[in-house]
Amino acid sequence: MIRPLLFGIAVLIAEATQVAAQGLPNFKVERGCREVSSGSNKLTTFEECMGDEKSARDSLAKTWETFAASDRRVCLNATTSDGTPSYVELLECLNMARGRTR
């Protein structure tokens, strides 16, 4: 009974350490920007979307280590789950997570 518990704790610690050690991920945001800038539900232009993504990435590059590793892990999973990762979504998720813990 103790061994499985210890193993589970070790896995959780390893995952948290891995996320903490990782730097800001490298997203390919072009696909998501193409999706939101085309079709009848066009939300923005491709160029504006790419600019927003670059701005969000620049902001995250400056603040990445200030976010809790657990929040980074949760937000990375949420942001990449649909196959269209977004720095804008990642930044919003992390800021919302930070607001909940304050």
N, C-alpha and C positions, 0 to 999 in steps of 0.2 A: 504494500500500500504506500509506503514512504517513497520507494524508488520511482513509481510513475509520477508522483507529486513533484519530486525533485527534478525529474526529467522535464516535466511541464514548465516548471519555474525556470529551468536553464534555457529552454527554448524561448520563452518570453523575454528573458534578459538578452539573449543573443539577438533576437529580432529588434528589440529596442536599441541595442548597441549598434546594430547594422544601420538602422535609419539615422541614428545620431551621427554616425561616422560618414554617411553619404552626404555629398554636397548637393546643391540644387540640381534637380534632374534636367536632362536635356530633352525637351519636348519637340516633336514635329507638329507645329500648330497649323500648318497650311491647310490640311484637310478640313479641320473645324472652321477655319476662316472661309474656305470655299463654300461650306454648307450654309453658314449664316449670311453669306453675301450673294446667294443665288436663289432662284425660284420665286414663287409668288409671295412667300413669307420673308422676303429679304429684310434683314435687320440692320445691315450696315454695308459698307463697301469692303472689298477684300483688303484694300490698302489701309483703311481705318482699323479694321480688325487686326491686321498684322502690327500696326502701330500700337494699338492697345496691348497686344500680347508682349511686344518688346518693352513697353513701359512697365508692365507688371513684372516681367522677368528682371528688369533692371532693379526694381524696388525689392523683389525677393532676394536678389543677389546681395543686397546690402543688409537685409534683415533676417535671412534664412536661419541663422544660428540662434536668433532670439526667440524663436518659436519652440515650444515643447516638442520633444521627439515623438511623443505619442500623438500629438496634434498633426505633426508632419506626416506620420504614417497614415493616420485616418484620412486626412485630406488628400494625400497622394492616391490612396485607393479610390476615394470617391471621385476624384478628378479624372482618373485614367480609366475607369471601369467601362465607359461607353466607346472607347477606341478613339476619342477625339480629345486628347489632353489639352488643357488650357492653363496658362499661367494666370490669367485673369480669374478664373474659377478657383485655382489653388490659393491665390492671394486672398480672395474673398472668404474662402473656407477658413483659412488660418486666422484671419482677422476676427471672424465670428467666433471661432474657438477660443481665441485669446479673450474676447469680450465676455464669454461665459465663465472664465476662470478668474476674472478680476472681481 
